[in-house]
Amino acid sequence: MLDALAAVAPGTPLREGLERILGGGMGALVVVGDGPEVLNICSGGFLLDAAFSPQRLSELAKMDGAIILAPDASRIARANVHLVPNPNVPTSETGTRHRTGERVARSIPVPVITVSEDQQVIAVYVGDEKHPLEPIPRLLNRANQALSTLERYRTRLDTVSGSLSALEIEDLVTLRDVVTVLQRTEMVRRIAEEVEGYIVELGNDGRLVRLQLEELMGGVDVDRRLVMRDYVSESGEWRVADALNALSELSTDELLDLKQVAHALHLPGTDLDLNLTARGFRLLAKVPRLPEPVIENIVARFGTLQKVMRATIDDLDDVKDVGGTRARAIKEGLARLAETSILDRYS
C-alpha cells in the first residue's frame, strides 16, 4: 500500500491526472499494471501503448471503461476496457466502479485506483486494503499532531536512557530499567512509522515533515540495538536480531506490560527488580571515534562494563586494535561519561 500511495502522492504525474479527473467532475477506474493476469480479465477497449501524461489520463476518463497503465505508470497501455473479475470475490462496495475495483485488487496483486464522481474521493485498493486519499491540509494536520506526540515520547525516552547510563556506571541496573528503555524505543519507533506513512502520502508536501522526523529519530534505532547487545543473551538460535523482531511484533497491550516484554525478549528472570550487568556496548559507542569492531574486541576481552571501567590504560592497550593513544581516549571518555551521567541523575 505504501508503494501505491507513493505513486499517487502529490507532485507525481499520476496524482495530477487523477486531480484533473476529479476537478472535471468525472469518475475513473485505473489499474496500475498490464501483466498477463490483468489482461486475462480485460474485455473490449482498445490498445494505446502511449506515453503517460496527466492530460491524456483525464481525456481518456471521459469514456466509461477502465484505464490500464504500465506498472510504473509511465505508459497508458489500454483504455475503455471492461474488467471482468471473479464475481465470487467478496466486496463491501456498492457502486459498480468501486465493486469492480475492489474485486480486481483482491484477485490480482496490482494497485487499483477509483475516482468517485459523486463523492469526489480518490481511493486506492491493494489486496484487501482500501485507502481513500485525504486532502493535503488534513494530512499535514495529522502529521503535525503525530510529530508532537513523537517529540513528547522522545523526551521521555531520552530521560530513561540517561537514567540507564547512570545506573550502568553505578552497577545498579535492574530488569525494569532495561525493559523500560526498550519499551520506550519501540513506542517511539511505532509513532515514527505512522508519521512515515503520512510523509509517503504527502509526497512533495511532506519534505518538512520528513526533516523533523529524521531529527527526532536520530540515534534511536542504534541505541535500541546497543541496549539489546548489552543485555540479551544469545544462545542456540536466539540472536539480537530475533529479539528486535520479537519486540516489533508485540501488540500494543503486550508492549505496555513490562513482564511480557521481558519474556518476549528472553531476558533473564521475571522479577523486574532483578539486577543486571551491562556488557558495555552502548556506553563504549558514546566514546568519540571508537569503531564498532574495536568495541567488540573490548567487550570480548573484559565481558562487562564494570570491568572495562576498572581496566587500566595498559589493560586496554593489550586489546587488539586499541593501542596506547586510543586506550587513553577510552579511559578519559568513560570517565567523562560517568561524571556527566551521575551529575544528570542526581542534579
N, C-alpha and C positions, 0 to 999 in steps of 0.2 A: 504493500500500500504506500509506503514512503517513497518508493521509486516512482509510482504512478503519480503521487502528489507533486513530486519534484518536476515531472514532465508537464504538469498543468499549472505550475507556480507562476505568479506574476512576473512578467519580463520574458516569458517564453513565447515563441510564435503560436504554439497550440492554445495557450491561455488567451492570447489576443484574438485568435479566431473564435474561440468559444464566447468571449465577451461580445464580439461583433454579432454573433448569432443571438445572444441574449438581448443585446441592445436593439436588434431588429424585430423583436417580438416573435421570434421563431423558435421552434424546437429542433432537436437533433439527437441522433444516436450514432456514436462514434466508437469504433473498435480499433484499438491500437495494437495491430498485429495482423499479418497477412499470410501466416503459415498454412500448411495443409489442413490443420484442424479447424481453422477459421473458414477456409474456402469450402470445406465439406458441408457447412451449414448455410452457405450463401446460395441464394436463388435469384436469378434475374439481374437487373442492374447493368452497368457497363464498365469495361476496363478503361482506366485512365493512365495509371503509371506516370503521373505528373508530379513535378516538384511541389512540395507543400508551400502554401502561403496562407496567411490569415484571411485574405480576401477571397481566395478560391474556396476555402472551407465554408465561409459564410454564404457564398453564392450557391454552393452545392447543397447547403442545408435547406434551400428553398424547395427541394424535392423531398418527398416523404420517406424515401428509403434510407438505410444506414450507410454510413461512410466508413470505408476500410482504409486505415493508414498503415504504413510500414511500422515495424516495432520501435524505431527511433523517431517516428513521426516526421521523418524528413521528406516522405513522398506520400501522395494520395494514390492508393492502389485501385480502389473501386468506389463507385458512388451509386446511389439509388438502388441499393441492394436490399433484398428481402431476406431477413435472417430467420432460419428455421431451427431453433434449438430443440432439445428433447423436451416435449411438453410435460413429461412426468417429473421434471426437476422442480422442486418446490419453490414458490416465490411468495413474498409478502406484499408485493406491489399490486396496485390496482390498474394503473394506466397501461395501455398496450405497449408503448415505447419502453416504459420502465420495467414491465414484466419481462419483456424480451431481453433487455439489458442485464437484468439480474440473472436470468436463466443462462445467458451466454457466459457471464462471468463465473457462474458456479459450474458450468460444464467444461470450460476451456481456460487454461491459465494465461489469460490476457486481460489487460485493463479494458473496461468498457465505460464510456462516458455518456451520460444523458443530460440534455438541456431541456428543462421543463418550460414549455411555452406559457402555461397558465400560472405556475407558481414562481417563475423567474428564478429557478435554482439550478445550479450545475452540480451533478452528483457523479462520484467515481465509484465503480464497482470493481473489486478484486476478490475473487473467490467468494466467500460468504460475507465479506465485509462491504458495507456501504458507507461512503463518506461524503456528505454534502459540503461543498465549498462555501465557506463563510466570507462575509465582507471583510476587507483588509482592516478597517478600523476596529472591528470586533476582535479579530485575531490579534492585533497589536495590543489591545487592552488585556486580553487573556495572557499573552506572553509577558507583559509587564507585571501582571499580578503574580505569575509563576516565578518571575525573576525576584520579586520582593520576598516571596516565600523562601526561595533558594538562598537569598542573602542572609535571612534570619537563621536558617538551618546551618549555613556555612559558618556563621559567627559562633554558634553553639558547638559545631564540630571543632573549630579552632581552640575553643576553651577546653573541651575534654581531651583533645590531642595534646595541648600544652600541659595539662594536668598529668597525662600519662607519661610524658617525658620526664617530669619532675619525680614521679613515683618510680620510674625505671632507674633513675640515678640513685635514689634512696633505697632501692630494692624493696619497695613496699607495694608492688603491683598485685592486684587481685584479679580473679577471673572477671568480676563485674566491670573493672576498669577497661579491660581489653575488649570485652563484648560490647560495651557502650560505645567505644570508638568505632568499632566495625559496624555497629548498628547505624550510627550517625553517618558514616561514609556511604552506606547503602541508601539511606534516605535521601541524601544529597544527590547521589547518582540517579535515583529514580525521578526526582524532580527535574534534574538536568535533561533526562530522556524526554520528558514531557515538553520541555522548552525546545529541545531539538526538533520535535515534531512540528511545533509552530514555525520554527525557522524554515524547515523544508517547505511548508505550505505557503509561507510568506514570500519565498523566492527573493527577488531583488530588494524587497521591502524589509527583509529580515537581517540586513547587514549589521545594523547597530545592536540588535538583539544578540547576534552571534558574538560580537566583540565583548559584550557584557557577560555572556555565558562563559566564554573562554577565560575571562579574568577571574570569575567566581570559582571556576572548576580547576584552576591552576594547582597542580600538585596533589589533588585528591586521589586520583587513581594510583599514583605512585605510592602515596602514603598508605593506602589500603593494602596494596601488595606487600609493602615492607612490614606492616603490622602482622600480616599473615605469616611472613617468613620468620618473624620473631617468635611466634607463639604456636603455630600449627606444627604438629609433629608428623613428619612424612614417614609413612610406614606401608609396606606392601604396595598396593596400587593407589593409595591415597596421597595426593600431592597438593601443593599450594593452589595450583590451577583448579583442582577439583573443589577445594574449599571456596574459591572465588565464585565458581559456578553454583555451588550449593547456596551461597549467600544471595546471589542474584535470583535464584529460583524460589526463595521463601515468599509465602504470601504476606500481605500486609499485617494480618493478625499474628502470624508466626514471627515476623520481624520485631513486633512490639514486645514479645516475650523473650527476655534475655536468656532464659534457660533453654528455650527451643533453639535460639541462635547458636548457643554454645554446643548443643547436641548436634546440630546440623553440620557444624564445622569440625566435629571430632576433637573439640578442645577438652583437656583433661578435667574429669570430675563434673559434678553437677552443683557443687557448693559454690555460689557466686563469691564467697569470701575466701576461697582457696588462693593461697599465694602462688604467684607465677614469677618466673625469671626470664627477662628478655635476652635474646641471643645477641642483639646489638646492631642488627641490620639498619633499623630506622635511624638511630642516633648517629651511627657512623656515616650514613648518607647525608647528614646535615653538615659534615665536615667539608669545607670547600675543596674542590678539585681532587676528590678521592674517588677513583674509578670503581665501578661495581666489582670487577674481578679482584681488586685488592681488598675490598671489604669482605668478599667471600673467603679470601685467604686468611684474613684476620680472625673472622668468626670460626673458621675451621680450626685455627690454631688454639684459640682461647675458649671457645664454646659458649661463654656468656658475656653479657655486657659488663658485669661487675669485675670479671677477670681482666677484661680489656682495660677498664679504668684503673685497675690496680697495677697493670703492667708498666714496667719502666721503659724508657726510650730504647735501651739496649734490647729488651724483650721484643718490642715492636720492630726493631731493626732486623731481628732474626727472621721475621716473617718474609716469605717470598714476595718480591717486587715492592717492598716497602722502602728500605734504605733509611739512612740517618736523617736526612732532611725531612722526608715525609713522616718519619716516626715522631719527630719533634712537632710537626704540624698537627698530627693526630692527637698527641698528648695535650697540646695547647688548645686545640679546637674542642676537645671533650671537656676540658676544664672550663672554657668559656660557656659552653652549653649548659654545664652543670650549674654554674653560677647564675646564669640568666634564668634557667628553668626554675630553680629553687626560689629566686627572688620574685619571679612572677607568681609562684604558687603561694607564697606567704606574705606578699605585699597587700 
